[in-house]
Amino acid sequence: VQLVESGGGLVQPGGSLRLSCAASGFAFSRYVMSWYRQASGKERELVASISSTGGNTNYADSVKGRFTISRDNAMNAVYVEMNSLKPEDTGVYYCHVVIGPRNYWGKGTLVTVSS
């Protein structure tokens, strides 16, 4: 299983970013996919998740209305579109999947929201 995130960077408050996660090594279309984030000195937290077909999504209260998770099962990819970014959105964003008893994580991509 391999999860590779991309798309992070430095953005001003109010700006937007789109993160991508390229997945390989498993039957991507069968699994719920999630994005987590971890700010410096804080615990990792769930940002958003999406069902295997993309028909159901779930968001942390802190990002509802600003972030949109989506997936492309033909491309084995999951995305998160982040709008109206705030400094408190700063952190490392991780792609995540649970397969059987195991959690799999990517290495993360850093998002910094600062003026």
C-alpha positions, -999 to +999 in steps of 0.1 A: +000+000+000+013+034-009-003+068-004+015+099-018+002+133-010+009+165-029-003+200-033+007+216+000+024+250+002+023+285+016-010+304+012-024+336+025-054+336+048-086+334+027-068+316+000-073+281-015-053+249-020-061+215-035-044+185-021-041+152-039-034+117-028-022+091-052-030+056-040-016+023-051-012-013-040-048-020-030-083-021-044-088+016-041-125+017-051-134-006-022-123+016+006-132+047+026-105+073+022-097+101+047-077+132+051-062+140+085-040+168+097-016+175+125-006+209+137+027+214+155+023+202+191-012+189+186-027+155+180-036+143+145-072+150+137-097+138+111-104+165+085-127+146+061-136+112+048-154+098+018-171+065+011-159+040-014-183+052-041-179+089-032-216+091-023-211+099+014-187+124+029-180+135+065-162+166+077-148+180+109-169+208+122-139+232+118-138+227+080-175+223+071-185+246+043-149+254+034-133+220+025-146+195-001-133+159-003-137+140-036-123+109-052-116+095-087-117+057-086-105+055-121-074+074-112-070+059-077-069+093-062-085+113-035-086+151-032-094+178-008-103+213-020-096+238+007-111+273+005-112+303+028-081+290+046-073+302+081-040+302+100-054+275+122-056+252+091-018+251+091-004+216+095+008+185+078-021+168+059-021+131+056-040+107+034-053+076+053-070+043+046-079+014+069-075-021+053-085-049+077-067-044+110-042-019+097-040+018+093-020+032+064-007+067+061+011+088+035+041+109+045+020+140+044+021+174+028+027+206+046+001+234+044+010+268+059-016+295+061+001+328+068+004+364+056 
